[in-house]
Amino acid sequence: MLTRQFPDDFLWGASTAAYQVEGAWNEDGKGESVWDHFAHTPGRIDNGDTGDVACDHYHRMPEDVALMKSLGLKGYRFSIAWTRVLPGGTGQVNAKGLDFYDRLVDELGKAGIRANATLNHWDLPQALQARGGWPNRDSANWFADYARVVFDRLGDRVAMWATHNEPVVASLVGYGSGVFAPGLADQSLGYQAAHHLNLAHGKAVQIFRQGGYQGRIGIVLDLHNLVPASDKPADRLACQRTLESAQGIFFEPIFQGHYPAYLMEWLGLVAPRIQPDDLQVIHQPLDFLGMNYYFTSDISYAAGGGLLKSAQKMKTLPAMGYTEVGWGIYPSGIRSVLMRVKDTVGTLPIYITENGCAVQDTMGDAVRAAGFVEDRERVNYLRQHLVELHKAIQAGVNVRGYFIWSLMDNFEWASGFTPRFGIVHVDYATQKRTPKLSARWYSDVIANNCVTE
């Protein structure tokens, strides 16, 4: 048995997102978000589920923080619901909504848990969507004004800020394919939204620097491992297009000050409209990169593969298989991505802000009586990924922390409540929380600051 010890100051945490856990969708002055609107539209979400109640975290926040403390978490990554703070997206601040996050940050402080807040986890105010949403250039200023309000209230106590979580989802999945909110399907809108999300990020970072707030600021990108299916030129170029569209369209302007030239040429008239000074605003020095990793995929050329003419096939290991949402389990991919990213960001601190899996671990009657979920598949998944993460650290990648997705079972977007990613089981009928085997295992990892293989 090999023990892999992590650096002394390594930050162990867990993540959630506002719409997935908070509930209270229209309480205490909260406005409607695009996800409220989308989930209330018949046919959009599996089983007709909504996040109206979700995990009721809005009402159960103190006990949830106490649960985090009992697990030994050192950090908690959460998102702020824009519509809870500014119900109309702009204008009047909702005191009760902002108070909730004030109390949350205070509770975390009392528990000795570092607050890691994300400003945008996809839940744009519906009132702003009615004004054009992210494809409207004004959205960058709307977001900057919202960021200032939150920084002013919480900036003295939040250790880490992220401007956006996985902006490719809000843009290319929300506007480009329509699978997620706001449910539009126009590639040109999707790429224009991507540019304005980048611009909004840059403006928010500028405000953070100008305000002299405490803490650090960065962004969270989903950096999956996309590799060519073969050495054929067609497959390699298909992979390049796919990688640049899914990742490079954010990573390159933010960290290198330019958009991927090959992708922009390929997109032609679908490419976003960019004004002369935009890249200067976007390319702001950051304090860290948040990286979400879930899978590795082979990318091949496909004549019928849409705008990018590509097809994706999940890679997995025979002994690992697939998760409940069909994602192949390929732990070494996390190390491959980290090594690639290091070539660009150098010694910039990197945090794994999401990594986890959905497995079949719902509570049957026997398990409920025992009060325990024996999710050994999840434990194995997490262990293997932490081993690969440690190898990356040994190879010189400056990884400073790891946040499991997710703290507890929750509303999993268009898939509703069926997939369970949590290390804590949630009985949605009673809202009872029950730590799974993975939670106990993770507590031991944190306590000993190591993983064994």
Residue pairs with C-beta under 8 A, 6 or more apart in sequence:
1 452
1 453
2 452
2 453
3 450
3 451
3 452
4 386
4 387
4 390
4 450
4 451
4 452
4 453
5 449
5 450
6 390
6 393
6 449
6 450
6 451
7 393
7 400
8 449
9 400
10 400
10 401
10 402
10 449
11 74
11 75
11 114
11 351
11 400
11 401
11 402
12 72
12 73
12 74
12 75
12 401
12 402
12 442
12 445
12 446
12 449
13 73
13 74
13 75
13 76
13 77
13 113
13 114
13 116
13 401
13 402
13 403
13 404
14 68
14 71
14 73
14 75
14 76
14 77
14 403
14 404
14 405
14 406
14 407
14 423
15 76
15 77
15 78
15 116
15 353
15 354
15 403
15 404
15 405
15 406
15 407
16 57
16 76
16 77
16 78
16 79
16 406
16 407
16 408
16 410
17 78
17 79
17 118
17 121
17 122
17 165
17 410
18 78
18 79
18 80
18 81
18 84
18 121
18 123
19 33
19 35
19 36
19 51
19 54
19 81
19 121
19 122
19 123
19 411
20 51
20 54
20 55
20 406
20 410
20 411
20 412
20 413
21 54
21 55
21 57
21 407
21 408
21 410
21 411
22 51
22 54
22 55
22 56
22 57
22 58
22 81
22 84
23 51
23 52
23 53
23 54
23 55
23 56
23 57
23 58
23 59
24 30
24 53
24 56
24 58
24 59
25 32
25 36
25 50
25 51
25 52
25 53
26 32
26 36
27 58
28 84
28 94
28 96
28 97
28 100
29 87
29 94
29 95
29 96
29 97
30 81
30 83
30 84
30 87
30 94
30 97
31 83
31 84
31 86
31 87
31 88
31 89
31 94
31 125
31 126
31 127
32 83
32 125
32 126
32 127
33 81
33 82
33 83
33 123
33 124
33 125
33 126
33 181
34 122
34 123
34 124
34 125
34 126
34 129
34 133
34 174
34 181
34 182
35 51
35 122
35 123
35 181
36 50
36 51
36 52
36 83
36 123
36 126
37 126
37 129
37 181
37 182
38 44
38 45
38 180
38 181
38 182
38 183
39 45
39 49
39 50
39 51
39 52
39 181
40 50
41 183
42 48
44 183
44 414
45 413
45 414
45 415
45 416
46 414
46 415
46 416
46 418
47 416
47 417
47 418
48 416
49 411
49 416
49 417
50 411
51 411
53 428
54 410
54 411
55 64
55 408
55 409
55 410
55 411
55 426
55 428
55 431
56 431
57 64
58 100
60 431
61 100
61 103
61 104
61 107
62 107
63 433
64 407
64 408
64 433
65 76
65 104
65 107
65 108
65 111
65 113
66 111
67 424
67 433
67 435
68 76
68 108
68 111
68 113
68 407
69 111
69 112
69 113
71 423
71 435
71 439
71 442
71 443
71 446
72 443
72 446
72 447
73 113
73 446
74 112
74 113
74 114
74 446
75 113
75 114
75 115
75 116
75 159
75 160
75 401
75 403
76 108
76 113
76 114
76 115
76 116
76 407
77 116
77 117
77 118
77 160
77 353
77 403
78 104
78 115
78 116
78 117
78 118
79 117
79 118
79 119
79 120
79 121
79 123
79 165
80 101
80 117
80 118
80 119
80 150
81 97
81 123
82 89
82 119
82 120
82 123
82 124
82 125
82 146
83 89
83 97
83 123
83 125
83 126
84 94
84 97
84 98
84 100
84 101
85 93
85 94
85 97
85 98
85 101
85 146
85 149
85 150
86 92
86 93
86 94
86 125
86 146
86 149
87 94
87 97
87 125
87 127
88 125
88 127
89 124
89 125
89 127
89 128
89 131
89 142
89 146
90 128
90 142
90 145
90 146
93 149
98 149
98 150
98 153
101 117
101 150
101 153
101 154
102 153
102 154
104 115
105 115
105 117
105 154
105 157
105 158
106 157
108 114
108 115
109 115
109 157
114 159
114 160
115 154
115 157
115 158
115 159
115 160
116 158
116 159
116 160
116 161
116 162
116 353
116 403
117 150
117 154
117 158
117 160
117 161
117 162
118 161
118 162
118 163
118 164
118 165
118 220
119 143
119 146
119 147
119 150
119 161
119 162
119 163
119 164
119 204
120 143
120 163
120 164
120 165
120 167
120 170
120 197
120 200
121 164
121 165
122 165
122 166
122 169
122 170
122 174
122 180
122 181
123 181
124 133
124 134
124 139
124 170
124 181
124 182
128 139
128 142
129 182
131 138
132 138
132 139
133 139
133 175
133 182
133 193
134 170
134 171
134 174
134 175
134 192
134 193
134 196
134 197
135 175
135 189
135 192
135 193
135 196
136 196
137 196
137 199
139 196
139 197
139 200
140 196
140 199
140 200
140 202
140 203
141 203
142 200
143 200
143 203
143 204
144 200
144 203
144 204
144 206
144 207
147 163
147 203
147 204
147 207
147 208
148 207
148 211
151 161
151 207
151 208
151 211
151 213
152 211
155 208
155 211
155 213
155 214
155 215
156 213
156 214
157 214
158 214
158 215
159 215
159 216
160 215
160 216
160 217
160 218
160 288
160 351
161 208
161 215
161 216
161 217
161 218
162 217
162 218
162 219
162 220
162 290
162 353
163 200
163 201
163 204
163 205
163 217
163 218
163 219
164 170
164 197
164 200
164 201
164 219
164 220
165 220
165 290
165 292
165 353
166 220
166 221
166 222
166 292
167 194
167 197
167 198
167 201
167 219
167 221
167 250
168 194
168 221
168 222
168 246
168 247
168 249
168 250
169 180
169 222
170 180
170 193
170 197
171 190
171 191
171 193
171 194
171 197
172 187
172 190
172 191
172 193
172 194
172 245
172 246
173 179
173 180
173 190
174 180
174 181
174 182
174 183
174 184
174 190
174 193
175 182
175 184
175 185
175 186
175 189
175 190
175 193
176 185
176 186
176 187
176 189
176 190
176 191
176 193
177 185
177 190
178 184
178 185
179 414
180 413
180 414
187 270
187 307
188 269
188 270
191 249
191 267
191 270
191 271
191 272
192 272
192 273
194 249
194 250
194 272
195 272
195 273
195 274
195 278
197 250
198 250
198 253
198 254
198 278
198 282
199 278
199 281
199 282
201 219
201 254
201 282
201 284
202 254
202 281
202 282
202 283
202 284
203 281
204 217
205 217
205 284
205 286
206 281
206 284
208 217
209 284
216 287
216 288
217 286
217 287
218 286
218 287
218 288
218 289
218 290
218 351
219 250
219 254
219 286
219 289
219 290
220 290
220 291
220 292
220 353
220 354
221 247
221 250
221 251
221 289
221 290
221 291
221 292
222 246
222 247
222 291
222 292
222 293
222 294
222 354
223 247
223 251
223 291
223 292
223 293
223 337
223 341
224 246
224 247
224 293
224 294
224 295
224 296
224 297
224 333
224 337
225 293
225 295
225 296
225 297
225 330
225 333
225 334
225 336
225 337
226 239
226 242
226 243
226 246
226 247
226 296
226 297
226 299
226 312
227 239
227 296
227 297
227 298
227 299
227 315
227 336
228 235
228 236
228 238
228 239
228 298
228 299
228 300
229 235
229 239
229 298
229 299
229 300
229 313
230 300
232 301
234 300
234 301
235 299
235 300
235 301
237 301
238 299
238 300
238 301
238 302
238 305
238 308
238 309
238 310
238 311
239 299
239 300
239 310
240 262
240 263
241 262
241 263
241 266
241 308
241 309
241 310
242 299
242 308
242 310
242 312
243 299
244 252
244 260
244 262
244 263
245 263
245 308
248 259
248 260
248 263
249 259
249 260
249 263
251 344
252 258
252 259
252 260
253 259
253 279
253 282
253 283
254 282
254 283
254 284
254 286
255 283
255 286
255 289
255 344
255 345
256 283
256 344
257 279
257 280
257 282
257 283
258 279
259 274
259 279
264 271
266 308
267 307
270 307
286 348
287 349
288 348
288 349
288 350
288 351
288 400
289 341
289 345
289 348
289 349
289 350
289 351
290 350
290 351
290 353
291 337
291 338
291 341
291 350
291 351
291 352
291 353
292 352
292 353
292 354
292 355
292 405
293 333
293 334
293 337
293 352
293 354
293 355
293 385
294 327
294 354
294 355
294 356
294 357
295 314
295 315
295 327
295 328
295 329
295 330
295 333
296 314
296 315
296 328
296 330
296 332
296 333
296 336
297 312
297 313
297 314
297 315
297 328
298 312
298 313
298 315
299 310
299 311
299 312
300 310
300 311
300 313
301 309
301 310
301 311
302 309
302 310
302 311
303 309
305 311
314 322
314 326
314 327
314 328
314 330
315 328
315 330
315 333
316 322
316 328
316 329
316 330
317 329
317 330
317 331
320 328
320 329
320 330
320 331
320 380
320 381
320 384
321 328
321 329
322 328
322 329
323 329
323 357
323 358
323 359
323 381
324 357
324 358
324 359
324 360
324 419
324 420
325 358
325 412
325 415
325 419
327 357
329 357
329 381
329 384
331 381
331 384
331 385
331 387
331 388
332 388
333 388
334 352
334 355
334 385
334 388
334 389
334 392
335 388
335 389
335 391
335 392
335 395
338 350
338 389
338 392
338 397
338 399
339 392
339 395
339 397
341 350
341 397
342 396
342 397
342 398
347 398
348 398
349 398
349 399
349 400
350 397
350 398
350 399
350 400
351 399
351 400
351 401
351 402
351 403
352 389
352 399
352 401
352 402
352 403
353 403
354 403
354 404
354 405
354 406
355 382
355 385
355 402
355 403
355 404
355 405
356 378
356 381
356 382
356 404
356 405
356 406
356 421
356 423
357 377
357 378
357 381
357 421
358 412
358 419
358 420
358 421
359 375
359 377
359 378
359 381
359 420
361 373
361 374
361 375
361 377
361 378
361 420
361 425
361 436
362 420
362 425
363 373
363 425
363 427
363 434
367 373
367 374
368 427
371 434
372 434
372 436
372 437
373 425
373 434
373 436
373 437
374 436
374 437
375 423
375 436
375 437
375 438
376 437
378 423
378 436
378 437
378 438
379 437
379 438
379 441
382 404
382 438
382 441
382 442
383 441
383 451
383 452
383 453
384 453
386 402
386 445
386 451
387 451
387 453
389 399
389 402
390 451
392 399
393 399
404 423
404 442
405 421
406 421
406 422
406 423
407 422
407 423
407 424
408 422
408 423
408 424
408 425
408 426
408 433
409 417
409 420
409 421
409 422
409 424
409 425
409 426
410 417
410 421
410 422
410 426
411 417
412 418
412 419
412 421
417 428
422 436
423 435
423 436
423 438
423 439
423 442
424 433
424 434
424 435
424 436
424 439
425 433
425 434
425 435
425 436
426 432
426 433
427 434
445 451
